[in-house]
Amino acid sequence: MRRYRWIKWRRFLLWVAALACVGVLIWQGGPRTWYVALEIAGLLFQLLFAVLFMIIQFVALFWFLARGRTYWILPGETGATWDDYRGNPEIVENAKRIVTLLSGVKEFKEMGGEAIRGFLLCGPPGTGKSYLAQVIANEAKVPFAYASAPSFQNMFFGVGNLKVMSLYKKARKLAKVYGACIIFIDEIDAIGMQRQSGGMGGMLGMGGAGLLNELLLQMDPPNLDNSRIAKLLRSLGLRRKKAERPAVLTVAATNLPSVLDPALLRPGRFDRQLWVDVPDYDGRVDIFQYYLQKIKRDATLTPERASLDTIGYSPAQIKHIVNESVVIAHQRGALEAGYEDFRAAMETYEWGLKQPHRSMSDDEKRNVAYHEAGHAVAQYFLKPHARVWKVTIIRRGDALGLAVTKPTQERYNWTDSEILAEIQVCLAARAVEEEFLGKKLNGVTSDLQQATQLAGTYLGMVGMGDELFSWLALGSRADALKALRPKINELLKDQMAQVKKLVKEHADFVHAIAEELLLREELTGEEIEQIHVRLYGQTRPEPPAVKSIAFDSLAQAAPTQEEPARSEADDPEDNENNE
């Protein structure tokens, strides 16, 4: 170290001596020498001015392009607290540990620990990942930077690297003042995807691997003294204290954690991962209590009732639906929002606006009514863990009619009988068309598609047929479906026979629902229940066990090496249906 310092001082003294000798020679050369020296100095000044002008232009251009779209929030500016983050108490408990570490960085380092550098939030959109980062920053009383990963990308190679460098440089300065700083990067998968081998990897994605490498370096840099005074004192040997790394926590959010580069997930970077999922029933009640207390509502709209209808909803969706219910109530001139407004807001959000076909003929309306009545009857009898929500023959989006159910509780598994029941619900419309209308309509296109996918899943993915084969082990799902086509078709025919038997046994129920739809165009689940009670004098009975009785025939119909499976062009029945 001493030898290195002596070499630096010796170079400095040599340059001073050389400049002094040149000055003495010019001074002793007389006026002519002075004139030549001035001419040379003028040329050098012009050249230096031109070079500086070009450098300033490039610097100004890159400064303009490298300005990151980052929102800096200082402590106390948001006011978001733990009381504002609802629905996931377990997430709050984990986040409070991060706040404890950020609040006591100094004490934690004195114990010999190192401040965490990365925290990855994974989960579906709208679950509150960015809001959670704001709450963490506010509770820890440290600065918070909000940035979107796509904003780092740029058409000029290297500009994105400058954005990342300037972001972390400012964060380290603020961390020295406040003790720590949080950088939140949304949609981290935009720049953190796995790097590909080959020469073109760094040129793809407007930054590619180069931008990711810069992020990796800034998240885990070496211990350096960044200030000029510290560098000067250390170079002079007057500062021997170990260089410290400012406590900068990078919090990132993504919907696709599986595509991230392994270098991002190693210890020292995003070594802590937290999955932020949609809330359960208790969580939704907590969220509805938070939002419903901010609006004027009547007694029909309660958090418990709204939570039963919104299984699978994220906090962002809940907030949107509550606000839309107020909008609908205001539009109809009411002073308070009620449950019917809430229900209308949900239907508009999920299905789209009502767009009735006023010019539709009576015969076509009758076709649509019986089509939806078939779905409704099958849903009513075959889905024990769901309730019919609404049946309508008013167009919404690209659908001429809808028959929709809502689950009665959170479900995380499907049994084999439930999958078969769902297949029958898809096929019920075609069964009603054949049994009661005496014709086949093209409105079952999506129904047949969904039924085929369910049957393929039943036989080829979850091992509920006579084989444990799973197409997930193969590269091409289409090839697996083609190989399973005879079994899938046999299973669909078996379920069609069962659902035809069901609708014929409850023909009065089908006709009653269809006639009511033609009169009123819409029926709620409660109204369908009333129709059933009027006809049969009782509420919905226990659904029958749905089974597949075609496994023996499926085994016989399976293609062998001597008899290969027929293609679509060789199947006369399919060709007839297509025609």
KOLSETI-166600 format. One line per field, with one value per residue (C-alpha): residue number from 1; x, y, z; residue in one letter. Coordinates in steps of 0.001 Angstrom, whole numbers. Layout:
# KOLSETI-166600
i	[NUM,...]
x	[X,...]
y	[Y,...]
z	[Z,...]
aa	[A,...]
***
This chain:
# KOLSETI-166600
i	[1,2,3,4,5,6,7,8,9,10,11,12,13,14,15,16,17,18,19,20,21,22,23,24,25,26,27,28,29,30,31,32,33,34,35,36,37,38,39,40,41,42,43,44,45,46,47,48,49,50,51,52,53,54,55,56,57,58,59,60,61,62,63,64,65,66,67,68,69,70,71,72,73,74,75,76,77,78,79,80,81,82,83,84,85,86,87,88,89,90,91,92,93,94,95,96,97,98,99,100,101,102,103,104,105,106,107,108,109,110,111,112,113,114,115,116,117,118,119,120,121,122,123,124,125,126,127,128,129,130,131,132,133,134,135,136,137,138,139,140,141,142,143,144,145,146,147,148,149,150,151,152,153,154,155,156,157,158,159,160,161,162,163,164,165,166,167,168,169,170,171,172,173,174,175,176,177,178,179,180,181,182,183,184,185,186,187,188,189,190,191,192,193,194,195,196,197,198,199,200,201,202,203,204,205,206,207,208,209,210,211,212,213,214,215,216,217,218,219,220,221,222,223,224,225,226,227,228,229,230,231,232,233,234,235,236,237,238,239,240,241,242,243,244,245,246,247,248,249,250,251,252,253,254,255,256,257,258,259,260,261,262,263,264,265,266,267,268,269,270,271,272,273,274,275,276,277,278,279,280,281,282,283,284,285,286,287,288,289,290,291,292,293,294,295,296,297,298,299,300,301,302,303,304,305,306,307,308,309,310,311,312,313,314,315,316,317,318,319,320,321,322,323,324,325,326,327,328,329,330,331,332,333,334,335,336,337,338,339,340,341,342,343,344,345,346,347,348,349,350,351,352,353,354,355,356,357,358,359,360,361,362,363,364,365,366,367,368,369,370,371,372,373,374,375,376,377,378,379,380,381,382,383,384,385,386,387,388,389,390,391,392,393,394,395,396,397,398,399,400,401,402,403,404,405,406,407,408,409,410,411,412,413,414,415,416,417,418,419,420,421,422,423,424,425,426,427,428,429,430,431,432,433,434,435,436,437,438,439,440,441,442,443,444,445,446,447,448,449,450,451,452,453,454,455,456,457,458,459,460,461,462,463,464,465,466,467,468,469,470,471,472,473,474,475,476,477,478,479,480,481,482,483,484,485,486,487,488,489,490,491,492,493,494,495,496,497,498,499,500,501,502,503,504,505,506,507,508,509,510,511,512,513,514,515,516,517,518,519,520,521,522,523,524,525,526,527,528,529,530,531,532,533,534,535,536,537,538,539,540,541,542,543,544,545,546,547,548,549,550,551,552,553,554,555,556,557,558,559,560,561,562,563,564,565,566,567,568,569,570,571,572,573,574,575,576,577,578,579]
x	[0,2831,4643,1477,1097,4761,4329,1304,3156,6242,4126,2574,5981,7333,4402,4933,8659,7938,5443,7902,10672,8361,7363,10987,11928,9017,9844,13494,12672,11578,8536,8658,8536,5699,3726,4176,3187,53,-877,-451,-2403,-5232,-5451,-5488,-8209,-10364,-9904,-10729,-13813,-15072,-14508,-16233,-19184,-19678,-19332,-21904,-24344,-24009,-24193,-27360,-28912,-28075,-29180,-32557,-32935,-31606,-34098,-35918,-39679,-39196,-41481,-39649,-41699,-40122,-41205,-44656,-45770,-48104,-49498,-50164,-50087,-50723,-54373,-54764,-53456,-56324,-57166,-53843,-52760,-50030,-48492,-48533,-46716,-43933,-43687,-43397,-40200,-38731,-39732,-38041,-34803,-34951,-35772,-32862,-30181,-27475,-28251,-28526,-25072,-23599,-24798,-22767,-25598,-25993,-29030,-31144,-30839,-33735,-37367,-39488,-43299,-45049,-48732,-51608,-52339,-54268,-53312,-51572,-47882,-46878,-49131,-47467,-44055,-45364,-46656,-43290,-41456,-43839,-43800,-40004,-39772,-37374,-37514,-39364,-38714,-41377,-40116,-41428,-38989,-40081,-39149,-35483,-35549,-34371,-33663,-30086,-27866,-26494,-29075,-31002,-27812,-27448,-31020,-30318,-27009,-28551,-31477,-29233,-26820,-29609,-30936,-27536,-27335,-30771,-29874,-26958,-29331,-32317,-30479,-32055,-33936,-36392,-36485,-39639,-39408,-42725,-42918,-39318,-39726,-39519,-35755,-35044,-35917,-33482,-30531,-30031,-26658,-25307,-24055,-27484,-28612,-27407,-29036,-32561,-35170,-33720,-30981,-31239,-28607,-26629,-29453,-29915,-26180,-26228,-29137,-27302,-24212,-26137,-28053,-24897,-22019,-18621,-18071,-16863,-16565,-18571,-18033,-15129,-13936,-13819,-11894,-9397,-8848,-8429,-5934,-3895,-3932,-5977,-9030,-8578,-12174,-13763,-15955,-19670,-22476,-25617,-28762,-30720,-33541,-34806,-38412,-39624,-42991,-43809,-46645,-44183,-41485,-40668,-39109,-36633,-32909,-31355,-28754,-31557,-32838,-29549,-28774,-27675,-30192,-33837,-33258,-36604,-39770,-43338,-46407,-49260,-52419,-56091,-57774,-60024,-63485,-62249,-59836,-62577,-64809,-61970,-61446,-65172,-65439,-62607,-64143,-67856,-67401,-66278,-69510,-73188,-75014,-78228,-78676,-78869,-75196,-73130,-69475,-70485,-72998,-70623,-67781,-69842,-70347,-66715,-64766,-61481,-61570,-58413,-58375,-58120,-61211,-63127,-62275,-63417,-66725,-67532,-66861,-68933,-71861,-71805,-71718,-74743,-76659,-75915,-77033,-80433,-80847,-80427,-78706,-77310,-75845,-77615,-76993,-78723,-76326,-73432,-74756,-75223,-71657,-70340,-72308,-71132,-67534,-67586,-69809,-69926,-72772,-76250,-76758,-80126,-80959,-84262,-84695,-84245,-87132,-89311,-88011,-84390,-85255,-86889,-83725,-81547,-83982,-83959,-80187,-79658,-82407,-80471,-77344,-79342,-81063,-77770,-76094,-78963,-78872,-75227,-73128,-73498,-70753,-72180,-75423,-77050,-76314,-78214,-79665,-80250,-81022,-79869,-76682,-73558,-70351,-70293,-72666,-76355,-77173,-75560,-76131,-73668,-72997,-71129,-69260,-70605,-67133,-63458,-62533,-58943,-59506,-61785,-63017,-63569,-67369,-67210,-65241,-67732,-70585,-68976,-68744,-72458,-73235,-71377,-73287,-76696,-77545,-77032,-79039,-81998,-81760,-81997,-84676,-87002,-86253,-85486,-82451,-78812,-77638,-74205,-74323,-72599,-69213,-67584,-69484,-68030,-64583,-64714,-66157,-63368,-60707,-62229,-62402,-58795,-57767,-59792,-58153,-54749,-53565,-54969,-55149,-58880,-59455,-58139,-54557,-52081,-50627,-50172,-49620,-47680,-44690,-44815,-43732,-46855,-50305,-51960,-50330,-51484,-55059,-54988,-53859,-56585,-59318,-61173,-61293,-62306,-65096,-66369,-66365,-68254,-70893,-71317,-71812,-74193,-76374,-76474,-77343,-80074,-81604,-81423,-83167,-85885,-86608,-86982,-88657,-91209,-88367,-86689,-89911,-90739,-87328,-87438,-90933,-89967,-86873,-89024,-91263,-88687,-85368,-83472,-83787,-81781,-80817,-83473,-86158,-85064,-85278,-88833,-89738,-88431,-90380,-93555,-93178,-91935,-92804,-89267,-85886,-82927,-82264,-78849,-77198,-76874,-73467,-71962,-69890,-68293,-69531,-67541,-64142,-64589,-65614,-62836,-60251,-61713,-61801,-58196,-56031,-53505,-50426,-52386,-55291,-54110,-56407,-58525,-57821,-60506,-60909,-61598,-64423,-67699,-69692,-67388,-67424,-71221,-71344,-68852,-70887]
y	[0,2425,1587,2332,5729,6594,5781,8112,10995,10415,10663,13879,15434,14397,16086,19274,19276,18722,21594,23855,23085,23825,27129,28160,27330,29325,32295,32346,31904,35491,37060,34737,31685,33247,33844,30215,28935,31083,29811,26201,26911,28478,25454,23136,25246,25126,21366,20985,23179,21077,17859,19253,20473,16982,15399,17799,16941,13208,13687,15779,13173,10271,12227,12846,9196,7813,9638,6817,6939,6566,7952,8834,8837,10077,8851,10059,11124,8158,7515,3850,1701,-1895,-998,-178,-3549,-6004,-9575,-11372,-11286,-13865,-11603,-8715,-10787,-11650,-8053,-6793,-8794,-6884,-3604,-4700,-5352,-2036,-39,-1506,-1788,-356,-2670,-5630,-4924,-4590,-8138,-9279,-9631,-8147,-6255,-8152,-6906,-8518,-9411,-10970,-10742,-13310,-13637,-12880,-9315,-7097,-8855,-5773,-6418,-2813,-1477,-3837,-2393,1134,80,-1490,1702,3934,1759,1530,5326,5015,6434,4432,4374,2965,1892,-334,-2787,-2104,1571,562,-787,1510,1292,2541,-130,947,3608,1131,394,4119,4215,1354,2886,6300,4710,2790,5714,7948,5143,4728,8466,8429,5267,7107,9863,7740,4536,2473,2803,634,250,-1382,-2793,-3907,-6605,-7688,-10527,-7927,-7604,-10591,-13491,-16345,-15495,-17537,-18800,-17521,-14289,-12714,-13009,-9545,-7838,-9083,-7284,-3731,-4386,-8100,-9747,-6508,-4826,-7878,-8033,-4381,-5065,-8039,-5899,-3037,-5361,-7015,-4524,-4683,-2662,743,4290,6251,9758,11796,12795,9158,8197,11042,10198,6497,7245,9404,6683,8766,6472,2851,2060,-800,385,-87,-891,1276,-667,-660,-3200,-4135,-5327,-6793,-8102,-10596,-12824,-15288,-16279,-19440,-17469,-15483,-16007,-18198,-15504,-13224,-15816,-16786,-15840,-12228,-11037,-12146,-14806,-14117,-14895,-14301,-15507,-12985,-14835,-13867,-13729,-16427,-15835,-14281,-12103,-10892,-10034,-7946,-6171,-5502,-4077,-1696,-470,-604,1643,4392,4402,4935,1597,61,-3004,-5435,-4991,-6641,-7772,-11395,-11525,-9810,-12168,-15236,-13903,-12963,-16188,-15833,-12031,-10032,-6900,-4707,-6363,-5953,-2261,-1851,-3652,-1609,1611,455,-355,3257,4445,2303,3473,7104,6628,5311,8265,6406,7875,4522,1510,-1797,-5453,-5280,-2498,-4633,-7592,-5506,-4237,-7803,-8938,-5991,-6586,-10325,-10514,-7022,-4646,-5785,-5604,-7212,-8352,-6502,-7873,-11540,-13725,-15642,-18980,-17992,-16677,-20018,-21829,-19730,-20117,-23926,-23923,-21995,-23928,-27127,-25699,-24386,-27703,-29618,-27021,-27145,-30927,-31879,-29222,-29614,-27128,-24354,-22462,-21115,-17393,-16192,-17463,-14926,-14779,-11158,-10800,-9899,-9600,-12293,-14642,-14741,-16099,-17203,-19735,-19001,-20602,-19333,-21622,-21817,-22132,-22166,-25320,-26423,-29919,-31549,-35111,-37386,-37171,-33362,-33276,-35653,-33489,-30432,-32310,-33095,-29435,-28544,-31164,-30430,-27729,-30114,-32785,-30384,-29291,-32887,-34017,-30983,-28972,-31863,-30150,-29304,-25704,-24173,-22453,-25422,-24641,-23418,-26046,-28888,-27342,-27114,-30615,-32038,-30268,-31559,-35093,-34856,-33653,-36444,-39182,-37790,-35505,-36433,-40220,-40661,-43083,-46625,-45391,-43339,-41761,-37963,-35865,-33335,-35637,-35106,-32054,-31722,-31731,-31881,-35234,-36632,-35444,-37050,-40366,-40160,-39169,-42529,-42647,-39000,-39422,-42532,-40725,-37759,-40061,-41793,-38454,-37269,-40341,-39658,-35979,-36791,-39098,-36295,-33659,-36106,-36999,-33256,-32196,-30060,-28163,-27525,-26270,-24066,-22367,-21853,-20342,-17988,-16897,-16087,-13948,-12235,-12784,-13162,-15440,-15428,-18533,-17805,-17615,-20934,-22454,-21135,-22748,-26092,-25807,-24923,-27962,-30596,-29176,-29391,-27700,-29064,-32720,-34264,-34614,-38131,-39763,-39131,-42009,-43116,-46550,-46662,-47843,-51384,-50147,-47583,-50289,-52179,-49026,-48101,-48259,-51065,-51556,-53763,-51257,-47615,-44833,-43254,-39682,-37014,-37373,-41122,-40642,-40428,-39364,-36389,-35406,-35440,-33253,-30819,-30518]
z	[0,864,-2370,-4366,-2665,-3334,-7040,-7237,-5574,-7751,-10918,-9651,-8928,-12335,-14112,-12089,-12941,-16662,-16799,-14971,-17493,-20447,-18849,-18311,-21913,-23309,-21081,-22169,-25894,-26407,-28156,-31175,-28969,-27015,-30231,-31383,-27953,-27976,-31459,-30325,-27175,-29238,-31524,-28535,-26915,-30075,-30325,-26645,-27048,-29980,-28071,-24978,-27098,-28552,-25129,-23666,-26466,-25835,-22088,-22415,-24741,-22466,-19396,-21026,-22080,-18803,-16620,-14868,-14328,-10599,-7899,-4695,-1517,1697,5139,6119,2635,2016,5471,4610,7746,8725,9365,5659,4457,4912,4042,4600,8269,7661,5025,7490,10110,7676,6489,10067,10434,7510,9162,12383,10517,8622,11743,13698,11020,13268,16186,13846,12384,15863,16514,13508,11010,7552,6347,3817,239,-1619,-994,-3753,-3738,-5940,-6671,-9041,-10162,-7791,-4547,-3119,-3693,-4455,-1696,774,-156,497,3909,4771,3814,5755,8878,8794,8250,5340,1767,-868,-4617,-6963,-10380,-13146,-14660,-18285,-17775,-17560,-21093,-23878,-27583,-26990,-25504,-22132,-21280,-19136,-17219,-16504,-15155,-12772,-11667,-10960,-9093,-6718,-6358,-5080,-2877,-1202,-511,1113,3059,4667,5819,6955,7844,5037,1753,-167,-3943,-5284,-8828,-10308,-13013,-12374,-14894,-17712,-17124,-14883,-17178,-17520,-19734,-22891,-24036,-27329,-28813,-29333,-25693,-24718,-27725,-27112,-25053,-25432,-22881,-22404,-20273,-19932,-18014,-15810,-15099,-14016,-11678,-10186,-9590,-7995,-5688,-4376,-4866,-3138,19,-1206,119,-2444,-1070,-2412,1044,2160,-981,-452,3202,2415,-397,2006,4623,7071,7030,8021,8983,7041,4178,4897,2518,2827,3715,445,280,-3172,-3117,-6406,-7550,-10261,-11449,-13023,-10504,-12456,-15355,-13235,-13635,-10916,-10234,-9001,-6561,-4945,-1306,-1068,-3657,-3671,-1055,652,-1280,-160,-2055,-1897,-2897,-3095,318,1741,3211,6455,4515,2176,5125,6554,3218,2729,6233,5377,2101,2953,5979,3589,1548,2275,2114,3331,5521,2584,1674,4396,4347,4993,2136,-281,700,-191,-3718,-4397,-3950,-5823,-5939,-5265,-3050,-6153,-7646,-4388,-4247,-7859,-7297,-4187,-6066,-9063,-6800,-5586,-9203,-10113,-7036,-7872,-11474,-10390,-8021,-4733,-1688,-519,-2279,-1773,-2479,-5855,-6888,-5727,-7678,-10824,-10473,-10245,-13296,-15373,-14321,-15039,-18140,-19654,-20360,-21366,-25128,-25927,-29454,-29987,-33493,-32566,-33731,-31285,-32565,-31943,-28482,-27749,-28882,-26573,-23664,-23873,-24353,-21103,-19322,-20022,-18427,-15465,-14713,-14878,-12645,-10184,-9727,-10367,-8599,-4821,-3951,-6104,-6488,-9609,-9679,-12732,-15997,-18755,-22457,-22746,-24743,-22769,-24721,-27419,-25549,-26487,-23030,-19802,-17040,-14253,-10880,-7833,-5424,-1894,-356,-1299,-3178,-3684,-5082,-7616,-7301,-10278,-9893,-9864,-13114,-14732,-13447,-15014,-18319,-18101,-17425,-20632,-22617,-21099,-23627,-26574,-24731,-24322,-27947,-29153,-26681,-26617,-29770,-32089,-33623,-33064,-32784,-33218,-29824,-28160,-29714,-26518,-24492,-26535,-26375,-22600,-22264,-24449,-22389,-19156,-20519,-21674,-18224,-16592,-18666,-19597,-16797,-13370,-13872,-13188,-16051,-16470,-16942,-14916,-18055,-17943,-21042,-18932,-19347,-23112,-25040,-27189,-25646,-29068,-29855,-26526,-27150,-30577,-29080,-26432,-28875,-28945,-25123,-24828,-27376,-25600,-22258,-23728,-25231,-21871,-20052,-22773,-22207,-18471,-18805,-21363,-18785,-16200,-18334,-19421,-15796,-15024,-18263,-16391,-14733,-18093,-19695,-16694,-16701,-20473,-20341,-17511,-19460,-22482,-20267,-18028,-19874,-16578,-13547,-10341,-8423,-5812,-8493,-9986,-6508,-6228,-9553,-8305,-5046,-6986,-9234,-6790,-3393,-2055,-2292,-4197,-3281,-2872,-6305,-7682,-7843,-11248,-12550,-15754,-16829,-20021,-18769,-20012,-23422,-23320,-22882,-25827,-27958,-27224,-30363,-30573,-32713,-35091,-35355,-35255,-34120,-36851,-37824,-37958,-41717,-41344,-38827,-40772,-37711,-37021,-40664,-40650,-37538,-39015,-42158]
aa	[M,R,R,Y,R,W,I,K,W,R,R,F,L,L,W,V,A,A,L,A,C,V,G,V,L,I,W,Q,G,G,P,R,T,W,Y,V,A,L,E,I,A,G,L,L,F,Q,L,L,F,A,V,L,F,M,I,I,Q,F,V,A,L,F,W,F,L,A,R,G,R,T,Y,W,I,L,P,G,E,T,G,A,T,W,D,D,Y,R,G,N,P,E,I,V,E,N,A,K,R,I,V,T,L,L,S,G,V,K,E,F,K,E,M,G,G,E,A,I,R,G,F,L,L,C,G,P,P,G,T,G,K,S,Y,L,A,Q,V,I,A,N,E,A,K,V,P,F,A,Y,A,S,A,P,S,F,Q,N,M,F,F,G,V,G,N,L,K,V,M,S,L,Y,K,K,A,R,K,L,A,K,V,Y,G,A,C,I,I,F,I,D,E,I,D,A,I,G,M,Q,R,Q,S,G,G,M,G,G,M,L,G,M,G,G,A,G,L,L,N,E,L,L,L,Q,M,D,P,P,N,L,D,N,S,R,I,A,K,L,L,R,S,L,G,L,R,R,K,K,A,E,R,P,A,V,L,T,V,A,A,T,N,L,P,S,V,L,D,P,A,L,L,R,P,G,R,F,D,R,Q,L,W,V,D,V,P,D,Y,D,G,R,V,D,I,F,Q,Y,Y,L,Q,K,I,K,R,D,A,T,L,T,P,E,R,A,S,L,D,T,I,G,Y,S,P,A,Q,I,K,H,I,V,N,E,S,V,V,I,A,H,Q,R,G,A,L,E,A,G,Y,E,D,F,R,A,A,M,E,T,Y,E,W,G,L,K,Q,P,H,R,S,M,S,D,D,E,K,R,N,V,A,Y,H,E,A,G,H,A,V,A,Q,Y,F,L,K,P,H,A,R,V,W,K,V,T,I,I,R,R,G,D,A,L,G,L,A,V,T,K,P,T,Q,E,R,Y,N,W,T,D,S,E,I,L,A,E,I,Q,V,C,L,A,A,R,A,V,E,E,E,F,L,G,K,K,L,N,G,V,T,S,D,L,Q,Q,A,T,Q,L,A,G,T,Y,L,G,M,V,G,M,G,D,E,L,F,S,W,L,A,L,G,S,R,A,D,A,L,K,A,L,R,P,K,I,N,E,L,L,K,D,Q,M,A,Q,V,K,K,L,V,K,E,H,A,D,F,V,H,A,I,A,E,E,L,L,L,R,E,E,L,T,G,E,E,I,E,Q,I,H,V,R,L,Y,G,Q,T,R,P,E,P,P,A,V,K,S,I,A,F,D,S,L,A,Q,A,A,P,T,Q,E,E,P,A,R,S,E,A,D,D,P,E,D,N,E,N,N,E]
***
